[in-house]
Amino acid sequence: MHYTSIRPGKIWLDTNGNRIQAHGGSVFYENGIYYWYGENKEKSDGRNGIWHWGVRCYTSRDLYNWEDQGLIIEPEPDHPESPLYPSRCMDRPHIIFNRKTKKYVCWLKIMNSDLSQSMTVLTADRILGPYRRVRENFKPFGMDSGDFDLVVSGDGKGYYYFEHVHSELVCAELTEDYTDVTGKYSTHFPHPGPPYVREAPAYFYRNGKHYLITSGTTGYFPNPSETAVADDFHGPFLILGNPHQGDRTDTSFHSQISSVFKVEGKKDLYIACADRWLPNEMDKDYHVYSEIFADMFCGEGQGHRNLSELGEAVIENTSIAEYVWLPLRFEGEYVCIDWLDEWRIEDFD
């Protein structure tokens, strides 16, 4: 199938006719080619214990039609202690390029068997790999580290935005080779626990301002996004509110943003890339499951509710998750995301 537009929430096939599997993903641009990479969920039916099957990457020149380049980071099904074992929760790969070392540096969030969260860091000479692990079980500043984003400034300095699990968001500066953190960091958006804690930070830079779009913490269940803006990587950040202004469901159009990127050659076109993790559960009420999370983590209710109340949705078949890619619209510093059934890159200056 040949695409000439983006259709949010619809099944998106690669040039071989297969579902695109690049979840929790990001887009990297280099030499006229876009690289879309993310979690390969093709085997994750919610019942077989497989959380991921490596990191898959696709390439495109038009952002519509994507060619499968295969797994750039392989799963390790024969090594249960490996961070890449398929039942380990490997989430949200992010890749940045280091101009000094000429290395592509990939960070992976890993959920450990004791439910703690840490990072695995890999490097490669090509964006398509092969990647070599250089750091495992890494907890920056001793913190459990959740969803994150990696950023490279114009002068080559690296930054790491991550959720200090169930607590706050942290901005940490990276070492020169991007494989570790320095001692400098700042903390933002403190909250007592899920669903209020901000996770899944998606960073972008526009007109001298630093933006973060974050999600609440309700697992795969969607929730209201929140935008914040600052004059510096370390803030202070001004909260601007939910960019999905036309969404009356408080679910960010039943999706969760994983990254934002600017389209090359366009004056002001930024795309928010989001996953619709539960396309068959769009009737679920955000206010019901958010109360369950608050009861579980913050003790605001009777302290006995759990996710089993939501039934089959707890067993996530993420192999059928869809994508919601939408352009950002700006009103001064404010960020807006409008629902579009279909849209084209060519319609933007």
Buried (B, 14 or more C-beta within 10 A) or exposed (E): EEBEEBBBBBEBBBBEEEBBBBBBBBBBEEEEEBBBBBBBBBBBBBEEEBBBBBBBBBBBEEBBBBEBBEBBBBBBBEEEEBBBBBBBBBBBBBBBBBEEBEBBBBBBBBBBEEEEBBBBBBBBEEBBBEBEBBBBEBEBEEBBBBBBBBBBEEEEBBBBBBBBBBBBBBBBBBEEBBBBBEEEBBBBBEBEBBBBBBBBBBBBBBEEEBBBBBBBBBBBBBBBBBBBBBEEBBBEBEBBEBBBBEBEBBBBBBBBBBBBBBBEEBEBBBBBBBBBBBBEBEEBEBEEBBBBBBBBBBEEEEEEBEBEEBEEBBEBBBBBBBBBBBBBBEEEEEBBBBEBEEBEBEEBE
